[in-house]
């Protein structure tokens, strides 16, 4: 993943790369993903995902003020 922003747009301090965690089956930790389209519920999986684009979320956090900035689908 490439780094996007090195300084916070709110206070000018350094931003650090990180991840937004999500819990899956068996309480297993995963990286959150962006899902194309409006969410549609599914009895079997919670949300319908078939045929939709999914991209991992890359997030940055300001070391001073805690501001978060996120991007989806970056190389």
N, C-alpha and C positions, 0 to 999 in steps of 0.2 A: 504494500500500500504506500502510495506516495504522500508526502506531507504537504498539506494545503496552506495552513496559516501558522505563522510562528509567533505573532503578537496578537493579544486580545483586542477586538474592536471596541470594547467597552472601557478598559482601563489602561491598555498598552503594555501589560505584563506578558510574560512568556506563556505560551499554550503548550500543553503536553498531549501526545497521542495516547488514546486509550480505547476501551470498548464498552458498549452498553450490554450488560449481561441479561440473559433470559433463561428461564428454567424450562426444561423439557421433560420427557418421559423419565420417571424414576428420580425426579428432582435434579437431573443432570444439567450442569451449566452449559450454555451455548452463547454464541454471539448473536445479538438481535439482527433481524433482516428487515429490509423495506419490501413490501408486497404491493405489486401493481393493482390499481383499482380499489373500489370501495370494499370493505370487509364483508364477507358473506359467511354466516355460520354453517358449520357442518356437524352433524351428529357424531361422526366417527373421529374427526381430527381437530375439532374446535373451529377451524377456519378452512374454507375452500381455497386451495392453492393451485390446482391442476390448470395448466395452460397459462399461468400468470408469471410474469417476470419477478424474480427475487434477487435482491442485491444485499450483500453484507453492509452493515452500517459502520462507518469509521467516524469516531468522535474525538473532539479535542476539548480539553478543560483548562481554563485559566488558572494558573497557579496562585494568583492573588485573590480574585473575586469569585471564582467558581463558575463563571459563564461557560456554557456548553455550546459547541457548534458541531453539527453532524453532517456527513456526506454519505450518499449511497452509490454503490457501483463504481468506485474509483479503482484503477489498476493498482 
